[in-house]
Amino acid sequence: MKLFLTFLLVTLSSVVLAQTPRNLCKEIATELRELRPPLFAGRQRLFEYQQRAGVVYHALADKIFNSYLAHNTKPKEYIACFHSKNMSAQVERLETFLPGAFFYGTIRRLKLSSSATVRLFADDVERALNSGSITFLDISVPSDSNNTTALKFGGFHRGQSGLYINPDQLPSDQWNLIFFHEFAHALDDSLRKAVESEAKSPLMPFLERMAKKTPWDVADEEQVRTHILSSFDRGFAAEFRAWIVAASLYYQTEKLPSVDWFDQILQSSPRFEPATERIVYLFLSPRFVTEPKGVFGDPRILDIVTTIREEWDEIMPHMGPLKKYVTYQN
């Protein structure tokens, strides 16, 4: 009998969980219908409505975020539930609250971590958001992205310093990991300086000029090396740093769901240690290969690229200021 009751309770719990998204949709739809602005309202009534609406929209956006984390339900599944012509204005306004709910909601959770490093990262992300150094936040692929190349999970726009993570494509158990990775890019001072350098002196036109110049002197060779290092700081080295930060924080965040594909890359190591950095490097390195064609067909330029990569095979790319987010486990 006890076994039967246990089975029944588990079954009923599963049914309740399965119905939760639908119930939440109805709850949100009801609250949105009640948020229609009053007709022929005076200034005071309109002010009161706007105040109440702001509170409600914030609360509904938080509910959608919490439900996404708990049940792996995509935000658009909720939006579709209560989207209708007579509520289009309310729905559009609710959607503007979702990025704040997802990003600041994550920050609030991370600030409760027992890890000082995770809390430091959360504080620095919040500071960057509040300072305006990140120009846009979104929880969908930006409309001006090239859909053939845009990452479906998330991305950091190096030129615009804008960031998006797309929960309509990203499983909720991977949200924190991608959050760590993309915001590591946003906090990467080496990446920022490399982007600024590229804007002032684009790499390819510079290398095209240098490929035509002969012979080179010592200063020319050093200039080429500096430009190539800067290009790596926008590409391979930037990805290495961001994934190292993500891996370190992934290991430190308690109760974080396991991400199978990331565990496979890290070879299911039980902790983060210097050897983990080598694993990440060896995974990324063959995915960033410079083909010996175009300006890189110039043996002098290719030799500098090859030398830098050989040096990194020994010591790996520098972490720069992001090193403060790396904590090794004993």
Secondary structure, DSSP 8 states (H G I E B T S, - for coil): -HHHHHHHHHHHHHHHHHHHHHHHHHHHHHHHHTT---TT--HHHHHHHHHHHHHHHHHHHHHHHHHHHHH---HHHHHHHH--GGGHHHHHHHHHHHHHHHHHHHHHHHTT-S-HHHHHHHHHHHHHHHHT-S--EESS--TTS-TTTS-SSEEEETTTTEEEE-TTTS-GGGHHHHHHHHHHHHT-HHHHHHHHHHHHS-HHHHHHHHHH--S--HHHHHHHHHHHHHHHHHTHHHHHHHHHHHHHHHHHSTT----HHHHHHTTT-SS--HHHHHHHHHHHGGGS---S-GGGGSHHHHHHHHHHHHHHHHH----GGGGGG-----
